[in-house]
Amino acid sequence: MPPRLTELRLHLLRTVLRLTRESGGPPSAAELARHLRVSEAAVSAHLRALRDLGFVERSGPRGRLHLSEKALAAVGTGLPIYGQIAAGPPILAEQQPDRTTPSLDVLLGVRDGDYLLVVRGDSMTGIGVMDGDYVLVRPAQDVHDGEVAVVLVPGENSATLKRLYRSGGQVTLLSENPAHPRMRFAAADVQVQGRMVARVGLPGTRPGAPRE
């Protein structure tokens, strides 16, 4: 642990990270103080020290607190990032990590109320969503045309994941696999539950991946 990163300051970093996750954005110093039930003056000196040490950055008119990659590593979150990998012409693979990721929920931009669903079936493989993957869903009662939505359709007791379009009082649900036909329903009979905002593919769910 770097010098002068005391347990109290480490607790402040962890609290900033937790508030960022819970609210969907970085807190201000005043919000941090209110959460800790102390005065803003009580945390100001520590925040200045953390800024000087390169753990915290403040931005905006309210001085929102952003954790640096150094801070994320200090609080024990994230995986090492070893440079880049080519999907076209080869590039040199780095041997030393140059930074670390935030935790998975921060990396995916998780907000309060978001949830995961396990995908069953192959109707959305055209956008890389495979059987057994997890999709991150943000609750919503409506989506824009062309977005991938979680919807309840007439006569079904479960939700389906499809790309949704509206036209003339009808809803069309499109798969991303030509083997699956499009579905059309009266708009009033279709209930949107949320929109897909991210996908997480696990070992064994990808084409050609060995299964244990």
Rosetta silent file (secondary structure, phi, psi, omega in degrees, C-alpha in Angstrom):
SEQUENCE: MPPRLTELRLHLLRTVLRLTRESGGPPSAAELARHLRVSEAAVSAHLRALRDLGFVERSGPRGRLHLSEKALAAVGTGLPIYGQIAAGPPILAEQQPDRTTPSLDVLLGVRDGDYLLVVRGDSMTGIGVMDGDYVLVRPAQDVHDGEVAVVLVPGENSATLKRLYRSGGQVTLLSENPAHPRMRFAAADVQVQGRMVARVGLPGTRPGAPRE
SCORE:     score description
SCORE:     0.000 S_00000001
   1 L     0.000  134.592 -177.659    0.000    0.000    0.000 S_00000001
   2 L   -60.755  150.720  177.505    1.438    3.424   -0.920 S_00000001
   3 L   -57.461  146.913  176.467    2.739    5.581    1.929 S_00000001
   4 L    70.357    1.142  173.316    0.220    7.879    3.640 S_00000001
   5 L   -87.208   81.401 -175.413   -2.760    5.922    2.252 S_00000001
   6 L   -70.911  169.578  178.216   -4.122    5.386    5.744 S_00000001
   7 H   -61.095  -37.458  178.544   -7.057    3.146    6.614 S_00000001
   8 H   -63.269  -45.752 -179.774   -9.262    6.223    6.921 S_00000001
   9 H   -68.363  -34.616  175.235   -8.308    7.459    3.461 S_00000001
  10 H   -64.354  -38.184  176.628   -8.747    3.977    2.041 S_00000001
  11 H   -63.610  -39.311  177.422  -12.228    3.952    3.590 S_00000001
  12 H   -61.667  -43.212  178.952  -12.951    7.285    1.872 S_00000001
  13 H   -62.108  -44.181  179.561  -11.918    5.834   -1.488 S_00000001
  14 H   -64.346  -36.332  179.455  -14.115    2.787   -1.008 S_00000001
  15 H   -69.103  -41.117  175.782  -17.037    4.985   -0.010 S_00000001
  16 H   -59.292  -43.872  179.537  -16.612    7.180   -3.091 S_00000001
  17 H   -62.191  -44.301 -179.082  -16.583    4.055   -5.254 S_00000001
  18 H   -65.053  -42.575  178.754  -19.728    2.679   -3.593 S_00000001
  19 H   -65.393  -36.326  176.770  -21.611    5.970   -3.940 S_00000001
  20 H   -61.874  -43.055  179.428  -20.577    6.173   -7.602 S_00000001
  21 H   -66.028  -43.775 -173.478  -22.001    2.710   -8.221 S_00000001
  22 H   -71.912  -34.636 -175.367  -25.214    3.322   -6.318 S_00000001
  23 H   -99.201   -9.149 -178.353  -26.067    6.714   -7.815 S_00000001
  24 L    80.025    9.334  178.418  -24.740    6.189  -11.339 S_00000001
  25 L  -165.793  160.276 -176.881  -22.298    9.088  -11.021 S_00000001
  26 L   -67.477  143.552  179.236  -19.473   10.396   -8.830 S_00000001
  27 L   -82.174  163.782  170.528  -20.465   12.138   -5.579 S_00000001
  28 L   -88.709  169.297  177.602  -19.468   15.620   -4.474 S_00000001
  29 H   -62.451  -37.400  179.100  -17.463   16.218   -1.310 S_00000001
  30 H   -64.276  -41.094  179.173  -20.642   17.467    0.382 S_00000001
  31 H   -66.769  -38.827  176.890  -22.519   14.271   -0.552 S_00000001
  32 H   -62.236  -44.875 -179.898  -19.627   12.161    0.706 S_00000001
  33 H   -63.142  -42.785  178.671  -19.629   14.038    4.004 S_00000001
  34 H   -61.847  -40.413  179.747  -23.403   13.667    4.399 S_00000001
  35 H   -64.284  -38.303 -179.499  -23.146    9.944    3.767 S_00000001
  36 H   -82.645   -6.756 -179.758  -20.398    9.611    6.386 S_00000001
  37 L    61.266   42.992  174.467  -22.368   11.863    8.767 S_00000001
  38 L  -132.607  170.914  177.916  -19.479   14.263    9.259 S_00000001
  39 L   -76.354  156.343  177.644  -18.887   17.851    8.207 S_00000001
  40 H   -62.552  -33.859  178.322  -17.456   18.631    4.799 S_00000001
  41 H   -62.426  -30.718 -177.361  -14.511   20.289    6.544 S_00000001
  42 H   -67.453  -26.895 -179.259  -13.747   16.976    8.255 S_00000001
  43 H  -102.925  -10.991 -173.695  -13.064   15.241    4.936 S_00000001
  44 H   -60.622  -43.816 -178.492  -11.586   18.187    3.000 S_00000001
  45 H   -63.903  -40.167  179.390   -8.003   17.719    4.232 S_00000001
  46 H   -68.161  -38.110  178.515   -8.068   14.021    3.402 S_00000001
  47 H   -66.290  -37.619  176.259   -9.516   14.689   -0.041 S_00000001
  48 H   -62.900  -42.033  178.860   -6.760   17.237   -0.735 S_00000001
  49 H   -64.458  -41.866  179.025   -4.153   14.675    0.307 S_00000001
  50 H   -65.838  -34.362  175.460   -5.747   12.005   -1.886 S_00000001
  51 H   -66.890  -44.454 -179.634   -5.774   14.441   -4.799 S_00000001
  52 H   -63.897  -31.410  179.585   -2.101   15.286   -4.260 S_00000001
  53 L   -83.246   -4.338  177.252   -1.276   11.574   -4.145 S_00000001
  54 L    85.484   19.815  179.937   -3.078   11.006   -7.463 S_00000001
  55 L   -96.476  -27.468 -174.658   -5.994    8.982   -6.104 S_00000001
  56 E  -130.948  139.133  171.980   -8.819   11.490   -6.532 S_00000001
  57 E  -121.808  143.625  179.132   -9.690   14.050   -9.183 S_00000001
  58 E  -116.188  136.075 -178.126  -12.326   16.751   -8.774 S_00000001
  59 E  -145.653  158.504  177.651  -14.285   18.182  -11.693 S_00000001
  60 L    83.725  167.884 -177.351  -17.334   20.286  -12.395 S_00000001
  61 L   -63.971  -25.037 -179.747  -18.862   23.164  -10.459 S_00000001
  62 L   -99.040    6.051  177.140  -19.701   20.900   -7.511 S_00000001
  63 L    63.517   50.563  179.513  -16.298   19.253   -7.441 S_00000001
  64 E   -59.816  140.350 -174.208  -17.418   15.723   -8.275 S_00000001
  65 E   -94.909  115.722  178.932  -15.007   13.103   -6.951 S_00000001
  66 E  -110.974  130.034  176.656  -13.537   10.779   -9.569 S_00000001
  67 E   -83.049  135.688  176.495  -11.295    7.873   -8.571 S_00000001
  68 L   -78.607  168.539  175.622   -8.160    7.409  -10.655 S_00000001
  69 H   -60.841  -33.377  176.328   -7.028    4.021  -11.942 S_00000001
  70 H   -61.423  -40.230  179.312   -4.415    4.136   -9.187 S_00000001
  71 H   -68.289  -41.750  179.487   -7.223    4.462   -6.625 S_00000001
  72 H   -61.520  -38.242  176.728   -9.203    1.589   -8.150 S_00000001
  73 H   -66.891  -36.465 -177.734   -6.137   -0.608   -7.897 S_00000001
  74 H   -67.765  -32.395 -179.370   -5.615    0.467   -4.273 S_00000001
  75 L   -88.670    4.997  172.102   -9.114   -0.554   -3.227 S_00000001
  76 L    79.913   27.710  178.081   -8.634   -3.960   -4.789 S_00000001
  77 L  -113.397  147.005  173.079  -11.031   -3.723   -7.703 S_00000001
  78 L   102.545  165.695  178.237  -10.402   -4.572  -11.314 S_00000001
  79 L  -116.936  151.908  178.907   -8.313   -6.807  -13.527 S_00000001
  80 E   -68.049  141.430  175.410   -4.993   -5.928  -15.188 S_00000001
  81 E  -107.855  117.224 -176.821   -5.196   -4.614  -18.753 S_00000001
  82 L   -99.099   67.467  175.792   -2.251   -5.773  -20.839 S_00000001
  83 L    67.445 -142.922 -173.910   -2.378   -3.270  -23.677 S_00000001
  84 L  -121.804  161.871  175.769   -4.331   -4.079  -26.838 S_00000001
  85 L  -128.717  137.920 -176.381   -4.987   -7.113  -29.003 S_00000001
  86 L   -82.997  136.463  169.187   -5.378   -6.974  -32.780 S_00000001
  87 L  -103.276   -0.163  176.684   -8.500   -8.239  -34.497 S_00000001
  88 L  -125.022 -121.830  177.071   -6.868   -7.381  -37.837 S_00000001
  89 L   -62.616  144.952 -177.353   -3.135   -7.107  -38.524 S_00000001
  90 L   -63.348  147.182  171.227   -1.025   -8.376  -35.611 S_00000001
  91 L  -129.437  163.798 -177.606    0.339   -5.942  -33.041 S_00000001
  92 L   -68.198  129.326  176.280    2.846   -6.483  -30.262 S_00000001
  93 L   -81.592  124.634  179.750    1.292   -8.034  -27.133 S_00000001
  94 L   -70.486  150.301 -178.763    2.299   -6.100  -24.033 S_00000001
  95 L  -104.916  -17.299 -179.696    3.845   -8.027  -21.161 S_00000001
  96 L  -118.765  135.854  178.583    3.193   -5.594  -18.317 S_00000001
  97 L   -65.917  135.529  178.984   -0.237   -4.262  -17.347 S_00000001
  98 L   -97.900  -11.798  175.247   -0.523   -0.551  -18.020 S_00000001
  99 E  -167.820  177.362  176.189   -3.688   -0.064  -15.960 S_00000001
 100 E  -123.889  154.366  177.733   -6.477   -1.973  -14.290 S_00000001
 101 L   -76.872  158.899  163.719  -10.175   -2.150  -15.013 S_00000001
 102 L   -72.062  177.092  176.205  -12.797   -0.939  -12.631 S_00000001
 103 L   -63.129  165.637 -172.936  -15.045   -3.620  -11.191 S_00000001
 104 H   -61.014  -39.969 -178.201  -17.437   -5.271  -13.629 S_00000001
 105 H   -68.599  -33.576  175.282  -20.466   -3.219  -12.638 S_00000001
 106 H   -70.342  -41.531 -179.719  -18.534    0.029  -13.089 S_00000001
 107 H   -60.686  -38.322 -179.530  -17.097   -1.213  -16.397 S_00000001
 108 L   -85.577   -6.628 -179.177  -20.604   -2.015  -17.675 S_00000001
 109 L    73.139   36.789 -177.001  -22.072    1.207  -16.337 S_00000001
 110 L   -64.037  137.099  176.239  -24.500   -0.537  -14.006 S_00000001
 111 L  -116.650  164.187  178.426  -27.166    1.701  -12.489 S_00000001
 112 L   -59.078  129.476 -179.466  -29.493    1.181   -9.582 S_00000001
 113 L    99.325  -18.803  177.691  -32.298   -1.171  -10.647 S_00000001
 114 L   -64.398  153.734  179.623  -30.375   -2.892  -13.458 S_00000001
 115 E  -148.721  165.534  179.713  -30.436   -6.681  -13.473 S_00000001
 116 E  -105.245  146.704  170.856  -29.026   -9.686  -15.318 S_00000001
 117 E  -127.192  144.795  175.362  -30.856  -12.316  -17.350 S_00000001
 118 E   -91.162  127.800 -178.256  -29.445  -15.613  -18.613 S_00000001
 119 L   -80.421  133.951  173.789  -30.014  -16.072  -22.341 S_00000001
 120 L  -124.790  121.690 -178.878  -31.552  -19.327  -23.533 S_00000001
 121 L   111.804  175.135 -172.994  -31.618  -19.986  -27.269 S_00000001
 122 L  -121.759   23.060 -174.374  -29.796  -18.757  -30.369 S_00000001
 123 L   -75.651  -13.207 -177.007  -32.086  -16.074  -31.780 S_00000001
 124 L  -120.286   25.183 -177.629  -29.671  -13.191  -31.068 S_00000001
 125 H   -66.519  -22.067 -179.263  -26.362  -14.709  -32.112 S_00000001
 126 H   -64.658  -20.622  174.979  -25.971  -12.126  -34.892 S_00000001
 127 H  -109.836   18.474  174.259  -25.048   -9.501  -32.286 S_00000001
 128 L    84.711    9.898  178.429  -22.885  -11.901  -30.295 S_00000001
 129 L   -93.218  109.256 -174.202  -25.490  -12.903  -27.710 S_00000001
 130 L  -104.088  160.993  174.865  -25.076  -16.648  -27.294 S_00000001
 131 L   -57.066  125.728 -178.841  -26.972  -19.300  -25.409 S_00000001
 132 L    97.338  -11.581  175.911  -25.791  -19.135  -21.795 S_00000001
 133 L   -69.252  161.380  169.079  -24.624  -15.511  -21.930 S_00000001
 134 E  -102.472  139.892  171.363  -25.776  -12.930  -19.416 S_00000001
 135 E  -117.141  138.242  176.826  -27.394   -9.718  -20.625 S_00000001
 136 E   -89.551  126.390 -174.336  -27.563   -6.593  -18.492 S_00000001
 137 E  -117.027  134.438  174.399  -31.053   -5.090  -18.605 S_00000001
 138 E  -105.232  118.966 -177.635  -32.110   -1.562  -17.665 S_00000001
 139 E   -54.502  135.591  178.596  -35.783   -1.406  -16.653 S_00000001
 140 L  -162.601  146.995  176.743  -37.900    0.626  -19.096 S_00000001
 141 L   -95.315   -6.340  179.185  -41.493    0.675  -20.256 S_00000001
 142 L  -151.502  154.416  176.801  -40.536    1.866  -23.717 S_00000001
 143 L  -137.903  161.882  175.299  -37.521    1.687  -26.034 S_00000001
 144 L   -75.862  151.848  175.977  -36.441    3.402  -29.240 S_00000001
 145 L   -54.242  133.289  177.770  -37.030    1.649  -32.547 S_00000001
 146 L    92.323  -10.447  177.185  -34.222   -0.780  -33.259 S_00000001
 147 L   -76.431  154.174  176.479  -33.136   -1.240  -29.654 S_00000001
 148 E   -86.942  122.015 -171.618  -32.833   -4.731  -28.195 S_00000001
 149 E  -123.825  155.414  169.562  -35.591   -5.101  -25.633 S_00000001
 150 E   -96.985  118.715 -173.841  -36.883   -7.554  -23.075 S_00000001
 151 E  -133.575  150.567  168.749  -40.573   -7.966  -23.854 S_00000001
 152 E  -100.429  131.699 -177.954  -43.566  -10.025  -22.829 S_00000001
 153 L  -117.171  160.285 -177.179  -45.671  -11.149  -25.787 S_00000001
 154 L   -57.686  136.788  175.540  -49.216  -12.540  -25.942 S_00000001
 155 L    80.536    2.522 -179.646  -49.605  -16.156  -24.883 S_00000001
 156 L  -110.650  143.826  177.603  -46.138  -16.405  -23.345 S_00000001
 157 L   -99.509    6.044 -179.731  -45.331  -16.847  -19.663 S_00000001
 158 L  -140.203  166.271 -178.710  -41.765  -15.634  -20.056 S_00000001
 159 E   -87.074  159.717  175.600  -39.917  -12.723  -21.607 S_00000001
 160 E  -128.546  151.756 -179.420  -38.072  -12.739  -24.905 S_00000001
 161 E  -106.166  114.211 -177.013  -35.048  -10.741  -26.061 S_00000001
 162 E  -148.570  160.853  171.611  -35.579   -9.168  -29.496 S_00000001
 163 E   -81.697  132.387 -168.968  -34.934   -6.047  -31.533 S_00000001
 164 E  -114.414  137.185  174.753  -38.136   -3.994  -31.465 S_00000001
 165 E  -134.841  146.284  177.175  -39.815   -1.774  -34.066 S_00000001
 166 E  -118.156  142.496  176.992  -43.198   -0.008  -34.028 S_00000001
 167 E  -163.941  124.586  173.974  -45.349    0.884  -37.025 S_00000001
 168 L    55.405   42.322  177.838  -49.059    1.588  -37.446 S_00000001
 169 L    79.775    6.303  178.141  -50.187    0.252  -34.093 S_00000001
 170 E  -119.381  155.682  174.100  -48.110   -2.911  -34.435 S_00000001
 171 E  -116.440  130.915  174.460  -44.879   -4.104  -32.890 S_00000001
 172 E  -110.137  129.464  177.977  -42.382   -6.162  -34.871 S_00000001
 173 E  -109.234  120.161 -177.297  -39.848   -8.252  -32.989 S_00000001
 174 E  -109.533  135.951  171.279  -36.767   -9.196  -34.985 S_00000001
 175 L   -84.552  166.811  172.695  -34.239  -11.878  -34.168 S_00000001
 176 L  -110.387   43.729  178.196  -30.560  -11.609  -35.065 S_00000001
 177 L  -153.315  117.089 -175.373  -30.568  -15.072  -36.577 S_00000001
 178 L   -61.619  -15.132  178.550  -32.158  -15.726  -39.997 S_00000001
 179 L   -74.306  -12.668 -178.595  -33.401  -19.115  -38.788 S_00000001
 180 L  -108.806  122.294 -178.888  -35.912  -17.339  -36.542 S_00000001
 181 L   -71.423  156.114  174.991  -38.884  -15.574  -38.208 S_00000001
 182 L   -70.206  155.464  179.833  -39.960  -12.099  -37.244 S_00000001
 183 E  -120.996  140.354  178.149  -42.948  -11.765  -34.936 S_00000001
 184 E  -126.388  137.382  179.430  -45.740   -9.180  -35.172 S_00000001
 185 E  -142.726  159.588  169.950  -48.245   -8.239  -32.499 S_00000001
 186 E   -64.042  136.942 -175.862  -50.652   -5.445  -31.718 S_00000001
 187 H   -57.245  -34.979 -178.430  -48.700   -2.819  -29.804 S_00000001
 188 H   -67.306  -18.314 -177.232  -51.220   -2.919  -26.956 S_00000001
 189 H   -94.048   -3.866 -177.088  -50.497   -6.634  -26.432 S_00000001
 190 L  -108.343  129.385 -179.990  -46.735   -6.249  -26.031 S_00000001
 191 E  -112.413  116.304  177.275  -45.237   -5.226  -22.693 S_00000001
 192 E   -81.538  130.218  178.559  -41.687   -3.835  -22.693 S_00000001
 193 E  -105.943  -21.105 -179.239  -39.792   -4.655  -19.501 S_00000001
 194 E   173.107  174.606  177.722  -36.397   -3.167  -20.278 S_00000001
 195 E  -117.688  145.389  176.686  -33.594   -2.592  -22.770 S_00000001
 196 E   -76.208  128.816  179.728  -30.375   -4.563  -23.122 S_00000001
 197 E  -115.826  -13.541  179.428  -27.375   -2.376  -22.277 S_00000001
 198 E  -165.659  163.755  177.470  -24.548   -4.930  -22.150 S_00000001
 199 E  -132.846  142.771  175.996  -23.666   -8.589  -22.586 S_00000001
 200 E  -124.214  114.397  176.950  -21.351  -10.814  -20.584 S_00000001
 201 L   -94.144  128.608 -178.071  -20.127  -13.990  -22.282 S_00000001
 202 L  -102.467  158.890  177.150  -18.876  -16.699  -19.940 S_00000001
 203 L   -55.084  136.283  179.483  -16.457  -19.579  -20.636 S_00000001
 204 L    93.642  -11.110 -179.507  -18.242  -22.420  -22.384 S_00000001
 205 L   -99.027  -11.893 -176.594  -20.907  -20.191  -23.959 S_00000001
 206 L   -89.447  152.430  178.438  -18.966  -19.070  -27.020 S_00000001
 207 L   -58.556  130.669  177.432  -18.862  -21.008  -30.310 S_00000001
 208 L    81.520   -2.488 -179.546  -16.036  -23.503  -30.281 S_00000001
 209 L   -76.572  133.781  177.967  -15.304  -22.990  -26.566 S_00000001
 210 L   -65.744  139.382  177.498  -14.490  -26.213  -24.710 S_00000001
 211 L  -105.808  137.071 -179.194  -17.055  -27.193  -22.107 S_00000001
 212 L   -82.508    0.000    0.000  -15.972  -28.815  -18.877 S_00000001
